[in-house]
Amino acid sequence: MAARKSATSWSEARRLAFDCASSIPAMPVPLAETIGRTLARAVTTSQDLPHYASSAMDGWAVSGSGPWTLVKPGQPLVPHHASPIATGGLVPVGTDAVLRRESGRTSDDIAGVPTLTLGPEARPGEPRSGQHIRPAGEEAAAGEVLIPAGTVLNPAHIALAAIAGHDELHVFGKPRVTILLTGSEVVTSGMPAPGQVRDAFGPQLGTVLAMLGGDPVGRRRIGDSYQEWLAALSDTGTRPAERPDVVITTGGTGRSGTDHFRNAIAALGGRLLLDGVAMRPGHPAVLAELLDGRFVVGLPGNPLAAMMALITIGAPLIAALGHRPLSNLRLVASGTAIGADPGRTRLMPFRFDNGLASPAHHTGPGMMRGLAWADGVLAVPPHGAQPGDRVPALPLPWTPSLTAGSAGSHLFNAPTVPV
């Protein structure tokens, strides 16, 4: 079947979904909730890191040469005196070095005064001036930028911010996403009977949206009636803070008598931003905006078609709202000839084999077997491809977790295509 004349090209659809949204304003967020968010204000340190000189070893803080008279921990040292110290402990005033525990020996002198001397395991020249002391400011000086604005925060960034004394960070807003699952024939557990299908979206779609940078905040399941569609899309939450930025729907985007996406959007005063994409699978994908500013992404009902639509228009939309860039495509070498499909981009899950990308098997619109083992998705242009041709490709939301050296890592080493 030829692509609908009104369908937008695949590359134009990605760009439109990205350009239609503005990033959510930045806000202060508690430190533990900022992992994965984009930093809006640079993180600096108001004091040296570390802010005091500390010991790098368990042992003794020593002043001058030995033997040393032992004094109580923490008090200032004068030459030939020492005091016990633990790793990370504050170095007393007057300390020249830290003698590690393995290198010292304690005993009482003739007068019964506790004394520290070098032990048989001491190394030549030990202790040298400054040895085993972590000076103040070793990691950063006061006022230094630790994390620049625009950084997508990882757990190590959060730990660094905590060390610098921050309790919250200014990060760009994370789009709140609700999921509207439809279909009277869908069952959520057990083996489906003839005429029924098992729910492929409920167990995983929220997690995928989180991987894309969204904040899944709700999920609702309805049947196939127009009234249910209208009521579900009308529900914005009891408070403005609970209102989602994006609603993801599954099914109902075709043009049969049981497909109500477009009619429900029109009844609510919304507008269609994108009505169909010249791609396969997933061409019935729809993007709309409601009067209250919510975006609605209509995914087809078939599982693979829905996932291809999600990475085509859902991912760019969520990226724009979350102040992230539209991801570039990668160029990979095709491992086989792929025929032309005039007017449409074909999205084909693929596997790497000796560095070449070959379409996976079991990739019909309703199949998930091929996608489950895919390294990425080829965006095959309408004219097709020949063996060895460079073909645009996208990673899957979960492929960034692939370890270096795995098959999927080839995709991240491939050259990019500017959007």
KADAMO-V706435 format. One record per backbone hydrogen bond with DSSP energy under -1.0 kcal/mol. CO is the residue of the C=O (numbers start at 1). NH is the residue of the N-H. E is the energy in kcal/mol with one decimal. If there is no record, write none. Layout:
# KADAMO-V706435
co = (CO	CO)
nh = (NH	NH)
e = (E	E)
This chain:
# KADAMO-V706435
co = (4	8	9	10	11	12	13	14	15	16	24	27	29	30	31	34	37	38	39	43	43	45	49	49	50	53	54	55	58	59	60	61	62	62	63	68	69	72	78	80	81	82	83	85	86	89	92	93	96	97	99	100	101	103	105	107	109	113	114	115	116	117	119	123	128	130	131	132	134	135	140	141	144	147	148	151	153	154	155	156	157	158	159	160	161	162	167	169	170	170	171	175	176	176	177	178	179	180	181	183	185	187	193	197	201	201	204	205	206	207	208	209	210	215	218	220	225	226	227	228	229	230	231	239	240	245	246	247	248	249	252	256	260	261	262	263	264	265	266	271	274	276	277	278	280	282	283	285	286	287	287	288	289	290	294	295	296	297	298	299	302	303	304	305	306	307	308	309	309	310	313	314	315	316	317	318	319	320	321	329	330	332	333	334	338	341	345	346	348	349	350	351	353	356	357	358	362	364	365	365	368	371	376	377	378	380	381	382	385	386	389	391	392	393	394	396	398	399	403	407	408	415	417)
nh = (7	278	13	14	15	16	17	18	19	20	173	171	169	33	34	37	153	172	150	146	147	143	139	140	137	91	134	88	101	85	99	83	96	97	80	116	82	75	81	69	63	71	61	59	89	55	95	77	130	62	60	103	104	119	117	115	112	109	70	107	68	105	122	126	131	133	98	56	54	138	49	144	45	43	151	39	36	158	159	160	161	162	163	164	166	165	31	29	40	41	27	215	245	246	217	248	220	250	222	186	197	199	196	187	204	205	208	209	210	211	212	214	213	177	179	181	229	230	231	232	233	234	235	242	243	295	178	297	180	299	261	259	264	265	266	267	268	270	269	289	287	8	279	345	347	285	277	276	298	273	274	296	271	293	290	247	288	249	286	251	306	307	308	309	310	311	312	313	314	315	317	318	319	320	321	322	324	323	24	417	393	391	357	388	385	344	280	380	378	360	375	358	356	353	335	351	370	367	304	305	372	374	350	394	348	346	384	341	338	389	334	332	379	330	377	399	401	402	406	410	411	331	329)
e = (-1.3	-3.7	-2.4	-2.1	-1.9	-2.8	-2.6	-1.5	-2.8	-1.8	-1.1	-2.5	-2.2	-2.0	-1.7	-2.4	-2.9	-3.0	-3.3	-3.2	-1.6	-4.1	-2.5	-2.0	-2.5	-2.5	-3.5	-3.2	-2.5	-2.5	-3.0	-2.0	-3.0	-1.5	-2.8	-3.1	-2.3	-1.1	-1.4	-2.9	-2.0	-2.7	-2.9	-2.8	-2.7	-1.8	-1.7	-3.1	-3.7	-2.8	-2.2	-1.6	-1.1	-3.3	-2.7	-4.0	-2.1	-2.3	-2.2	-2.4	-2.7	-2.4	-1.7	-2.2	-2.3	-1.4	-2.4	-2.6	-2.3	-1.6	-3.1	-2.1	-1.3	-2.7	-1.3	-2.9	-3.2	-1.7	-2.1	-2.3	-2.5	-2.2	-2.4	-1.7	-2.4	-1.9	-2.3	-2.4	-2.8	-1.3	-2.5	-2.9	-2.1	-2.2	-2.7	-2.9	-2.4	-1.7	-2.9	-1.2	-2.1	-2.5	-2.6	-2.6	-1.3	-3.1	-2.1	-2.4	-1.8	-2.1	-1.5	-2.8	-1.3	-2.1	-1.9	-3.2	-1.9	-2.8	-2.4	-2.3	-2.4	-1.5	-1.0	-1.8	-1.4	-2.5	-2.4	-2.9	-3.5	-2.7	-1.8	-1.5	-2.5	-2.2	-2.4	-2.4	-1.4	-2.6	-1.7	-2.4	-2.6	-2.0	-2.6	-2.3	-2.2	-1.7	-2.1	-2.2	-3.4	-2.7	-2.1	-2.7	-2.4	-2.0	-3.0	-2.8	-2.5	-2.7	-1.9	-2.4	-2.7	-2.2	-2.3	-2.1	-2.3	-2.1	-1.1	-2.7	-1.0	-2.6	-1.6	-2.5	-2.3	-2.4	-2.3	-1.9	-3.3	-1.4	-2.9	-3.0	-2.3	-3.3	-3.3	-3.1	-2.5	-2.2	-1.9	-2.6	-2.9	-3.3	-3.1	-2.7	-1.5	-2.6	-3.1	-2.6	-2.0	-2.2	-1.3	-1.7	-2.0	-1.4	-2.3	-2.5	-2.2	-2.2	-2.5	-2.7	-3.0	-2.6	-2.8	-2.3	-3.0	-3.0	-2.7	-1.6	-1.2	-2.4	-2.0	-1.7	-1.5	-2.7	-1.3)
